[in-house]
Protein backbone atom coordinates (compact mmCIF):
# COMPACT_ATOMS: atom_id res chain seq x y z
CA UNK A 1 0.00 0.00 0.00
CA UNK A 2 1.22 3.48 -0.86
CA UNK A 3 1.54 6.07 1.87
CA UNK A 4 -0.98 8.85 1.24
CA UNK A 5 -1.39 12.04 3.26
CA UNK A 6 -3.66 15.05 3.51
CA UNK A 7 -1.48 18.06 2.69
CA UNK A 8 -3.99 20.83 1.98
CA UNK A 9 -7.44 21.92 3.16
CA UNK A 10 -9.72 24.90 2.57
CA UNK A 11 -13.37 25.56 3.33
CA UNK A 12 -16.06 28.20 3.07
CA UNK A 13 -19.51 28.37 4.63
CA UNK A 14 -22.16 30.93 3.75
CA UNK A 15 -24.16 32.11 6.74
CA UNK A 16 -26.56 34.20 4.65
CA UNK A 17 -28.29 32.79 1.58
CA UNK A 18 -29.11 36.11 -0.10
CA UNK A 19 -26.65 36.66 -2.92
CA UNK A 20 -24.94 33.35 -2.24
CA UNK A 21 -22.35 32.65 -4.93
CA UNK A 22 -22.61 29.89 -7.51
CA UNK A 23 -20.77 26.62 -6.93
CA UNK A 24 -17.99 27.82 -9.25
CA UNK A 25 -17.62 31.06 -7.31
CA UNK A 26 -17.48 29.06 -4.08
CA UNK A 27 -14.78 26.73 -5.37
CA UNK A 28 -12.35 29.02 -7.22
CA UNK A 29 -10.95 30.73 -4.08
CA UNK A 30 -10.71 27.37 -2.30
CA UNK A 31 -8.63 25.89 -5.09
CA UNK A 32 -6.43 28.98 -5.03
CA UNK A 33 -5.92 28.53 -1.29
CA UNK A 34 -4.93 24.88 -1.79
CA UNK A 35 -2.46 25.90 -4.52
CA UNK A 36 -0.96 28.44 -2.14
CA UNK A 37 -0.64 25.88 0.66
CA UNK A 38 1.16 23.36 -1.56
CA UNK A 39 2.93 25.62 -4.03
CA UNK A 40 1.32 23.64 -6.84
CA UNK A 41 -0.72 24.62 -9.88
CA UNK A 42 -3.60 22.73 -11.44
CA UNK A 43 -1.09 20.87 -13.60
CA UNK A 44 0.35 19.23 -10.47
CA UNK A 45 -3.01 17.60 -9.64
CA UNK A 46 -3.26 14.11 -11.09
CA UNK A 47 -6.90 13.41 -10.24
CA UNK A 48 -9.95 15.46 -9.28
CA UNK A 49 -12.95 14.02 -7.47
CA UNK A 50 -16.03 15.87 -6.23
CA UNK A 51 -19.07 15.21 -4.07
CA UNK A 52 -22.40 16.97 -4.55
CA UNK A 53 -26.03 16.25 -5.38
CA UNK A 54 -27.99 16.65 -8.59
CA UNK A 55 -31.19 16.32 -6.54
CA UNK A 56 -30.19 19.35 -4.49
CA UNK A 57 -29.24 21.35 -7.57
CA UNK A 58 -32.42 20.33 -9.37
CA UNK A 59 -30.76 19.32 -12.63
CA UNK A 60 -28.86 16.38 -14.10
CA UNK A 61 -25.06 16.37 -14.16
CA UNK A 62 -24.88 19.60 -12.18
CA UNK A 63 -21.35 18.69 -11.10
CA UNK A 64 -20.14 19.28 -14.66
CA UNK A 65 -20.69 23.00 -14.16
CA UNK A 66 -18.31 22.89 -11.19
CA UNK A 67 -15.53 21.67 -13.49
CA UNK A 68 -15.39 25.27 -14.77
CA UNK A 69 -13.70 26.08 -11.45
CA UNK A 70 -10.87 23.71 -12.39
CA UNK A 71 -10.43 24.83 -15.96
CA UNK A 72 -10.86 22.50 -18.91
CA UNK A 73 -7.69 23.13 -20.89
CA UNK A 74 -5.71 20.98 -20.76
CA UNK A 75 -8.29 18.25 -20.00
CA UNK A 76 -8.35 16.87 -16.45
CA UNK A 77 -8.80 13.40 -14.97
CA UNK A 78 -12.06 13.87 -13.06
CA UNK A 79 -14.75 11.87 -11.24
CA UNK A 80 -17.75 12.48 -8.99
CA UNK A 81 -19.82 10.87 -6.23
CA UNK A 82 -23.47 11.70 -5.54
CA UNK A 83 -22.97 12.11 -1.78
CA UNK A 84 -20.76 13.80 0.78
CA UNK A 85 -17.29 14.52 -0.55
CA UNK A 86 -15.75 12.37 2.21
CA UNK A 87 -16.57 9.45 -0.09
CA UNK A 88 -14.93 11.31 -2.96
CA UNK A 89 -11.80 11.34 -0.80
CA UNK A 90 -12.09 7.56 -0.51
CA UNK A 91 -12.26 7.25 -4.31
CA UNK A 92 -9.27 9.56 -4.73
CA UNK A 93 -7.30 7.55 -2.16
CA UNK A 94 -8.03 4.39 -4.15
CA UNK A 95 -6.97 6.11 -7.37
CA UNK A 96 -3.60 6.97 -5.83
CA UNK A 97 -3.25 3.39 -4.55
CA UNK A 98 -3.50 2.10 -8.14
CA UNK A 99 -0.33 4.02 -8.99
CA UNK A 100 -2.00 5.90 -11.84
CA UNK A 101 -1.56 9.25 -10.07
CA UNK A 102 0.47 10.64 -7.17
CA UNK A 103 -1.74 13.59 -6.25
CA UNK A 104 -5.46 14.37 -6.04
CA UNK A 105 -7.71 17.27 -5.14
CA UNK A 106 -11.02 16.36 -3.56
CA UNK A 107 -13.80 18.90 -3.29
CA UNK A 108 -17.44 19.10 -2.30
CA UNK A 109 -20.14 21.73 -2.61
CA UNK A 110 -23.79 22.16 -1.83
CA UNK A 111 -26.28 24.98 -2.25
CA UNK A 112 -29.13 24.03 0.03
CA UNK A 113 -30.68 27.44 -0.59
CA UNK A 114 -31.48 26.35 -4.15
CA UNK A 115 -34.53 24.31 -3.11
CA UNK A 116 -36.63 22.87 -0.31
CA UNK A 117 -33.89 20.83 1.38
CA UNK A 118 -35.87 18.87 3.95
CA UNK A 119 -38.35 17.69 1.31
CA UNK A 120 -35.62 16.92 -1.21
CA UNK A 121 -33.75 14.65 1.22
CA UNK A 122 -36.85 12.43 1.52
CA UNK A 123 -35.93 11.18 -1.96
CA UNK A 124 -33.03 9.20 -0.46
CA UNK A 125 -35.46 7.04 1.54
CA UNK A 126 -37.10 3.77 0.53
CA UNK A 127 -39.14 4.76 -2.55
CA UNK A 128 -42.05 2.40 -1.80
CA UNK A 129 -42.73 2.75 1.92
CA UNK A 130 -41.02 5.94 3.10
CA UNK A 131 -40.71 8.57 0.38
CA UNK A 132 -44.50 8.71 -0.27
CA UNK A 133 -44.86 9.84 3.36
CA UNK A 134 -42.27 12.63 2.81
CA UNK A 135 -40.67 12.43 6.27
CA UNK A 136 -38.01 15.10 6.59
CA UNK A 137 -34.54 14.71 8.06
CA UNK A 138 -35.28 16.59 11.26
CA UNK A 139 -38.40 14.53 12.00
CA UNK A 140 -36.50 11.27 11.48
CA UNK A 141 -33.74 12.50 13.77
CA UNK A 142 -36.40 13.38 16.33
CA UNK A 143 -37.66 9.79 16.22
CA UNK A 144 -34.10 8.59 16.76
CA UNK A 145 -33.54 10.96 19.69
CA UNK A 146 -36.84 9.93 21.30
CA UNK A 147 -35.98 6.23 20.92
CA UNK A 148 -32.70 6.78 22.78
CA UNK A 149 -34.36 8.77 25.56
CA UNK A 150 -37.08 6.15 26.02
CA UNK A 151 -34.41 3.42 26.16
CA UNK A 152 -32.53 5.34 28.87
CA UNK A 153 -29.40 5.71 26.75
CA UNK A 154 -29.31 9.52 26.98
CA UNK A 155 -31.52 12.41 28.03
CA UNK A 156 -32.15 15.99 26.95
CA UNK A 157 -29.52 17.28 29.37
CA UNK A 158 -26.84 15.09 27.79
CA UNK A 159 -27.86 16.46 24.39
CA UNK A 160 -27.67 20.04 25.69
CA UNK A 161 -24.20 19.38 27.10
CA UNK A 162 -23.04 18.32 23.62
CA UNK A 163 -24.41 21.56 22.14
CA UNK A 164 -22.88 23.71 24.87
CA UNK A 165 -19.42 22.22 24.40
CA UNK A 166 -19.60 22.29 20.58
CA UNK A 167 -20.64 25.92 20.29
CA UNK A 168 -18.16 27.02 22.93
CA UNK A 169 -15.37 25.32 20.97
CA UNK A 170 -16.69 26.92 17.77
CA UNK A 171 -15.70 30.33 19.14
CA UNK A 172 -12.13 29.49 18.11
CA UNK A 173 -13.16 28.44 14.57
CA UNK A 174 -13.33 31.34 12.13
CA UNK A 175 -15.33 29.23 9.67
CA UNK A 176 -18.13 28.31 12.09
CA UNK A 177 -21.56 29.66 11.26
CA UNK A 178 -23.03 29.20 14.74
CA UNK A 179 -20.92 30.13 17.77
CA UNK A 180 -21.23 30.88 21.45
CA UNK A 181 -22.42 28.20 23.82
CA UNK A 182 -25.24 29.14 26.19
CA UNK A 183 -25.40 27.40 29.53
CA UNK A 184 -27.01 23.98 29.65
CA UNK A 185 -29.90 25.38 31.68
CA UNK A 186 -30.52 28.12 29.11
CA UNK A 187 -30.50 25.57 26.30
CA UNK A 188 -32.99 23.34 28.09
CA UNK A 189 -35.32 26.30 28.65
CA UNK A 190 -35.70 26.92 24.93
CA UNK A 191 -38.85 25.66 23.12
CA UNK A 192 -39.00 22.23 21.50
CA UNK A 193 -38.70 22.28 17.71
CA UNK A 194 -39.25 18.64 16.68
CA UNK A 195 -39.85 16.75 19.91
CA UNK A 196 -37.48 16.12 21.65
CA UNK A 197 -35.14 18.24 19.51
CA UNK A 198 -34.69 21.97 19.96
CA UNK A 199 -33.29 24.10 17.16
CA UNK A 200 -29.83 24.13 18.70
CA UNK A 201 -29.83 20.29 18.58
CA UNK A 202 -29.97 20.51 14.78
CA UNK A 203 -27.01 21.53 12.64
CA UNK A 204 -27.44 24.84 10.80
CA UNK A 205 -27.53 23.94 7.11
CA UNK A 206 -25.68 26.40 4.92
CA UNK A 207 -24.38 26.83 1.41
CA UNK A 208 -20.71 25.96 1.30
CA UNK A 209 -17.76 24.12 -0.17
CA UNK A 210 -14.50 22.51 0.88
CA UNK A 211 -11.38 21.07 -0.75
CA UNK A 212 -8.68 18.66 0.40
CA UNK A 213 -5.39 17.84 -1.29
CA UNK A 214 -3.96 14.30 -1.17
CA UNK A 215 -0.42 13.33 -2.06
CA UNK A 216 1.57 10.11 -1.97
CA UNK A 217 4.99 9.35 -0.57
CA UNK A 218 7.65 11.96 -1.38
CA UNK A 219 5.15 14.27 -3.09
CA UNK A 220 3.54 14.75 0.32
CA UNK A 221 6.85 15.34 2.07
CA UNK A 222 7.82 17.97 -0.52
CA UNK A 223 4.95 20.30 0.32
CA UNK A 224 4.14 19.71 3.99
CA UNK A 225 6.42 19.68 7.03
CA UNK A 226 4.10 17.37 8.94
CA UNK A 227 1.69 15.58 6.56
CA UNK A 228 -1.42 13.92 8.00
CA UNK A 229 -0.72 10.37 6.83
CA UNK A 230 -3.85 8.30 6.25
CA UNK A 231 -3.43 5.07 8.23
CA UNK A 232 -6.94 3.68 7.93
CA UNK A 233 -10.11 4.13 5.85
CA UNK A 234 -13.29 2.12 6.29
CA UNK A 235 -16.97 2.56 5.48
CA UNK A 236 -20.18 0.54 5.79
CA UNK A 237 -23.89 1.11 5.23
CA UNK A 238 -26.99 -0.01 7.14
CA UNK A 239 -30.31 -1.04 5.52
CA UNK A 240 -32.31 1.71 3.87
CA UNK A 241 -35.54 0.66 5.56
CA UNK A 242 -35.96 2.50 8.85
CA UNK A 243 -38.18 -0.28 10.20
CA UNK A 244 -35.37 -2.84 10.06
CA UNK A 245 -32.95 -0.77 12.14
CA UNK A 246 -32.50 -0.09 15.83
CA UNK A 247 -32.33 3.70 15.67
CA UNK A 248 -30.45 3.89 18.97
CA UNK A 249 -27.53 2.10 17.30
CA UNK A 250 -25.39 2.60 14.21
CA UNK A 251 -23.95 -0.80 13.25
CA UNK A 252 -22.28 0.66 10.16
CA UNK A 253 -20.36 3.12 12.35
CA UNK A 254 -19.28 0.30 14.66
CA UNK A 255 -18.12 -1.84 11.73
CA UNK A 256 -16.27 1.07 10.15
CA UNK A 257 -14.54 1.78 13.45
CA UNK A 258 -13.57 -1.88 13.77
CA UNK A 259 -11.96 -1.67 10.33
CA UNK A 260 -9.29 0.78 11.51
CA UNK A 261 -7.00 1.06 14.52
CA UNK A 262 -8.52 3.61 16.89
CA UNK A 263 -5.94 3.07 19.62
CA UNK A 264 -4.18 6.27 20.61
CA UNK A 265 -6.63 8.63 18.88
CA UNK A 266 -6.37 12.05 20.54
CA UNK A 267 -8.85 14.08 18.49
CA UNK A 268 -12.04 12.87 16.78
CA UNK A 269 -13.98 15.05 14.37
CA UNK A 270 -17.40 13.35 14.23
CA UNK A 271 -19.97 14.33 11.63
CA UNK A 272 -23.03 14.45 13.90
CA UNK A 273 -25.71 16.75 12.39
CA UNK A 274 -27.84 16.29 15.53
CA UNK A 275 -26.64 16.50 19.12
CA UNK A 276 -27.73 12.99 20.15
CA UNK A 277 -25.91 11.47 17.17
CA UNK A 278 -22.57 12.43 18.71
CA UNK A 279 -23.55 10.30 21.72
CA UNK A 280 -24.40 7.37 19.43
CA UNK A 281 -21.13 7.67 17.53
CA UNK A 282 -18.97 7.92 20.64
CA UNK A 283 -20.50 4.69 21.91
CA UNK A 284 -20.32 2.81 18.61
CA UNK A 285 -16.70 3.82 18.01
CA UNK A 286 -15.74 3.10 21.62
CA UNK A 287 -13.99 6.45 22.07
CA UNK A 288 -12.50 6.96 25.55
CA UNK A 289 -13.53 9.98 27.61
CA UNK A 290 -10.12 11.63 27.14
CA UNK A 291 -10.54 11.92 23.34
CA UNK A 292 -11.26 15.52 22.31
CA UNK A 293 -14.43 15.37 20.21
CA UNK A 294 -15.17 18.09 17.66
CA UNK A 295 -12.80 20.82 18.92
CA UNK A 296 -13.77 22.72 15.76
CA UNK A 297 -17.39 22.84 16.91
CA UNK A 298 -18.41 20.02 14.59
CA UNK A 299 -21.48 19.97 12.39
CA UNK A 300 -23.53 21.75 15.06
CA UNK A 301 -21.48 24.86 14.27
CA UNK A 302 -22.08 24.59 10.51
CA UNK A 303 -23.05 21.79 8.15
CA UNK A 304 -22.96 22.62 4.43
CA UNK A 305 -24.65 19.82 2.54
CA UNK A 306 -22.39 17.22 0.89
CA UNK A 307 -19.37 18.96 2.41
CA UNK A 308 -19.89 18.65 6.17
CA UNK A 309 -18.21 15.24 6.32
CA UNK A 310 -15.19 16.25 4.25
CA UNK A 311 -14.75 19.26 6.55
CA UNK A 312 -14.47 16.88 9.51
CA UNK A 313 -11.55 15.15 7.75
CA UNK A 314 -9.87 18.48 7.03
CA UNK A 315 -10.32 19.80 10.57
CA UNK A 316 -8.81 16.58 11.96
CA UNK A 317 -5.85 16.82 9.56
CA UNK A 318 -5.29 20.43 10.61
CA UNK A 319 -4.61 19.26 14.19
CA UNK A 320 -1.78 17.08 12.87
CA UNK A 321 -0.24 19.86 10.76
CA UNK A 322 -0.29 22.24 13.70
CA UNK A 323 1.37 19.70 15.97
CA UNK A 324 -1.58 19.67 18.37
CA UNK A 325 -2.17 15.92 17.93
CA UNK A 326 -0.29 12.91 16.63
CA UNK A 327 -3.23 10.64 15.80
CA UNK A 328 -6.68 11.86 14.78
CA UNK A 329 -9.97 10.50 13.49
CA UNK A 330 -12.19 11.98 10.80
CA UNK A 331 -15.76 10.72 10.38
CA UNK A 332 -18.59 11.41 7.95
CA UNK A 333 -22.16 10.17 7.71
CA UNK A 334 -24.71 10.01 4.93
CA UNK A 335 -28.35 9.03 4.78
CA UNK A 336 -31.02 9.32 7.49
CA UNK A 337 -30.28 8.61 11.16
CA UNK A 338 -26.60 7.65 10.68
CA UNK A 339 -27.37 5.11 7.96
CA UNK A 340 -23.94 5.15 6.31
CA UNK A 341 -20.60 5.97 7.92
CA UNK A 342 -16.96 6.36 6.92
CA UNK A 343 -13.99 6.77 9.24
CA UNK A 344 -10.43 7.83 8.49
CA UNK A 345 -7.46 7.74 10.86
CA UNK A 346 -4.50 10.04 10.24
CA UNK A 347 -1.13 10.32 11.94
CA UNK A 348 1.71 12.81 12.06
CA UNK A 349 5.33 11.65 12.11
CA UNK A 350 8.45 13.48 13.16
N, C-alpha and C positions, 0 to 999 in steps of 0.2 A: 504494500500500500504506500502511495506517495504521501509525504507530509504536506498538508495544506493548512494555510493560516488565513485568518481575517486580518487584513492590513489597512483597511480604509472603511469609513462609515460616515454617512451624512443623513440628516433627516430634516423634515419640515412639516409642521402641523398648522393648519389654518383655524384659528379660533372663530373667526367670523366668516359666514358663507357669502355675504354680499360682495360681489366683485372678485370672488375666488378665482384664481388663475386656472387655465386649462392644464391638463396633465403634462403637456410639453413644457409649459411655463413653470410647473412645479419641479420638473426633473432637471432642466438645463442647469440651474445653479447647483444642484446636488452633484451632478456629474463633474462640474467644474471644481467643486470642493474636494471630491475624491481624487481628481487629477492633481490638485495642489498638494494633497496629503502624500501621494505616492511619487510625484514628479513625472508621472506618465502622461501620455496623450491617448486618444481613442485607439491609435494604431498599436498600442501596447496591450490592449484588451483582446484576449483570444476568443472569448465567448461571452455573450450577453444573455441573461435570462430574467424574465419579468413575471410578476404576479399581479393579477388584477381581475376584474369581473365584467364580462360583457353584459350580464344581467343588470348590474349596477349602472353601467353606462347607457343601457337601453339600445344597443346596436351591436351587430355581429362584428367580430374581429376588431373591436375597439383598440386593442393593444397595438395594432399596426400603426395607428396615429402616433403612439408614444415613441415609435422608432425614429420619428423626426427629431427627437431630442438627442439621439445618438448621431445622426447624420448617415446618409445612405451611400455616400461615395467616399472611399471604396466600400463595396458591399461588406456586411458584417455577418458573423456567425451567430444567429439569434434564435431563442426559443421562448416559450411562455407557458405558465400554468394558470388555470382558472381557479385560483385560491390565494391564500396568503403567501406573500413572497418568501416566507421561511421555507416553503417547499420548493421554490425556485432555487434557493441556496442549495438544497439537497441535490437538485438536478445538476447544478453547476459543479458541485463537489464531485459528483459521479463523472461528469465530463472531464474534469482534470484527472481523475483516477485512470481514465482510459489512456492517458498520455497524448491525446489529440491536441490539448492546449495546456498552457502553464498558468494562465491567468483568466479571471472571469470577473465581470461586474454584474451583480444581482440587484434588481430594483423592483419596487412595488409602488403602486399608486391607487388611490381610490377617491372618488368624488361622490360622497354620500349625499351631498346637497343636490345632485342631479335628479333624484327621484324620491319616491316614498320608501325609505330604506327598510323599515320594519316589515312592510308588506312584501317587498321584493325578496327578503331573506326567507320567507315562507316557501319560496320555490325550491329551496334546497332540501325540503322535507319529503317524506314518502308521498309520491304523487297521487296515490289511491286513497289513503286513509287520513293523511294529515293536511296536505296542501289545500284540499277543498274547504277545510275549516279555517284557513288563514290565521293560524296562531303566530303571533309575532315573537321575536327573540326575547324580549323582556318578560313576556308572560310565561314562556317556557322556563326561563331562568327563575321566575318566581315560584313555579311548581317545584323546581329542583331545590330551591332554598327552603320551601315549606316542608318538603320531604325530609330534609336533613334536620330541621328543627323538631319535627314530630318524632323523628327517630332518636332524638337526644344527642346528636353528633355535634351540633353547634347551636348557638342562640343568637338573637339579634345584637346582643352586646358584643359577642365575638366578631360579628360582621362589622360593627361600628369601630371596633378596635383596629381592624384591618384598614378601614377607610382613614381613620385618624393618622395611623402611621404612614400610609401611602402618601397622603396629601401633605403631611409635614415634610417627608423626604423630598417631595416634588418641589419644595421651595428652592432647592439647590439645583434644579434642572431647568435651564433656560428654555427648553423646548416644551415643557409641560403646559397644557392648556388649562388645567384646573390645579390650583395650588392652595395651600393654607389649610391645615387640619384644624377643625373645630374640636372641642372636647368631646369625649364619648357621650357625655350626658346631653350636650347640645345636639349631637347627631341623632340620638335616640328620641329627642323631643320633636323632631321634624315629622311632617305628615307622611303617611305611607303612600307610595306611588303605585306599585303593583304588588300587593300583599304577598310576602312580608318585606318586599324591597322598598327602600326609599330612593329618591333620585341619586343621592350620593353613593348608593350601592351599585349603581350602573355606570359603566364607563362613558365618558362624553365622546360621542362619535363626531369626528371632524373630517374635513378634507385633508389629505396629506400625502406624503411620499417619503421614501427612504431608499438608500443605496448602500450596498456593502461590496467591498473589493476582496476577492480571494486570490491567493497566489501560492504556488507550490515551491517547496524546497528553497533553492538559493534566490529565486525571484522574490520570495517573501523577505528573506534576510537583507536583500539589497535596499528595500524601501522602508523597513520598519525596525527600530532598535529592539523592540520586544513584541514580536508577532504573537497573536492569540492563536496558537496551534490547535486545530480541531482534532480532538482525541477520541471522539465518539459521536455518532449520529444514528438516531433510531426513531422510527415512527410506526404507529399502528392506528387502526380505526375500529370503532365499535359499530354495532348494527344501526341502520338508519331508523328503524322503527323505535319510537320512544317507549312503546309498550313492552318491549323485550329487554329493557335496560333498567338496572337499579340506578336511579338518578342520583343517589347519594354517593355513588362510586364512579370511577373512571378507569375501567380495566385497560383501555388503550394507553392511558398515561402510565399506569403501573408497568405494563409490558414494555413501553418505550424506555422507562427508567431502568428496567432490568436489563435492557440491551446495551447499556453503557456503564462505565465505572463511576459511580457518584461519590466514592470515598474521597474525602479531603476537599469537597466543594466548599468554598468560602462565601461565594455570592451566587444567588439564583435569581434570574430575571424570569418570572413566571407570567405568562400571558393569561391573565384572569380578568375578563371583561366585567365580572360581577364579584362583589366582595367575598361571598361564600365560596366561590370557585377557587380562590387562593387556599382556603382551608382544605378543600377536597384535594387539590394538587399537592400540598405539603404532605398530606397523609399518604397519598398514593405513591409519591416519590420517596417517601421515608426520609425527608430532610430533617436533620437534627435541629434543635432549638437555636444553636449558635450560628446557623447559616443566615446571612443577611439576605432577606427576601425583598426584591424590588426597591433597592435604594434609589432608583431613578424616579420612583413614584408609581411605576407600572402602568398598566392599561387604565387604571382608575384616574390617572392624571391626564390621559389622552389616548385615544384608540382609533387612529385613522383606519378605515376599512382596507383589508388586504395588505396592510403594512404594519399593523400593530405587533404581529408576531416577529417579523424581521427586525423591528426596532428593539425587541427584547434581546435578540442575538447581538445586535450592535452595541447596546448598552452594556451587556455582559463583557464583550470584547474590550470595550473602553476601559474597564476596570483592570484588565491585564496590561494594556498599553501604559496606563498611568502608574503601574506598579502597586496598585492598591489591593490586588489579589493575585494569587498564583494559579488557582483553578476555579473556573466559573461554569455556570450552567445557564444556557439559554433555552427557552421553551416557547412553543407557539401552539395554539389550538384553532380548530376550524370546525364548522358545523354546530348544531344546537347542543347546549348543555354538555360541553367538553366531549363531543363525539369523537373527534380525531385529534391526535396529539403527536408532536415531534419534539425531541430533546436533543441538545447539542452541548457536549462538554468541550471546553477550551482551556488550554494551559499556557502559561508564560514560562520561558526558560532563560536562565542567565547565560 
